[in-house]
Amino acid sequence: MRINWKQKLTSRKFWAAVIGFITEILVLFNVSDLTISHVVGLITAASILVAYIIGEGMVDAARVKSEALIHSSSLVPGQSPAPPPKD
């Protein structure tokens, strides 16, 4: 069974589980409440960043694929494709 890391890293449930696990480990080692709050805040911020980056990558990939399909379907048989426009 393969793990779909894109799906895991964009899952709120996954990050809630990570935060819960780390919080309990910190409590177990008698870490101060302030430090625990800082660690939870850091993990939350990192998870938002990771989910955003992966999500935007997926959106960009879907857009490129869609544009390629539209471009290839507009070709006349035997015609070579024109190069994509430069941004």
Number of C-alpha atoms within 10 A of each C-alpha: 3 4 7 8 10 13 13 13 18 19 13 15 11 14 19 15 11 15 19 13 11 16 17 12 13 16 12 9 8 10 12 10 12 9 11 18 12 11 16 18 13 13 17 17 11 13 21 15 13 15 19 14 13 16 16 12 12 13 12 12 12 12 12 12 12 12 13 12 11 11 13 13 10 9 12 9 7 6 7 9 11 9 6 9 5 4 3
